[in-house]
Amino acid sequence: MAQELRKGSDSSSRGRQGASNEFGGKNQDIARQLAWEIAAINVHLQEIRYFWAKALGISGPQWMILMALADLDQGEGVPVKVVSKLLHVDPSFVTTQSKMLEKKGFMRRRTSADDARVVQMSLTDKTYKHIANLASEQEALNNFVFAEFSDRELSELTSKLATLKGRLEKASLKIAMGI
């Protein structure tokens, strides 16, 4: 779909090539195309997440919660609020989904010793085993996806995308405030 939309955008922009469409020296058509590419990348990443989730018999969002815990947990567990912030979802969503994951034996939830209002989540050994079983497939997939990038190029791209994400977060706040 993004490809079709982009084709339509390309053909309509061809007639305007001589016209100035720049803002701050940057071409709006290129910015729009970048937005479509990012949207398409997100769709493909979501398809891959659902594939990995299906292998465990869980949903894509539940898979993301498990992956967040795998990345964030340093042995003390991770608060619901931290996971919800990383995933850009409401903490109540993480709470609901984590309870389902706990029932299926994929994670543990325990009240923090420091603050009874905080629930610390951590993965079970069962989950670590499942993730380890998928690791070689994920590594092969990552090698395929990022084959054309050197470590330096991938690091630079990641840094640029993080900068873009931060700017988009600020832009969202500006729009919400009516600026």
PyMOL commands that set and color helices and strands:
alter all, ss='L'
color gray80, all
select helices_A, chain A and resi 2-14+28-56+60-72+80-87+91-103+125-145+151-176
alter helices_A, ss='H'
color red, helices_A
select strands_A, chain A and resi 22-23+26-27+78-79+107-111+119-123
alter strands_A, ss='S'
color yellow, strands_A
deselect
rebuild
show_as cartoon
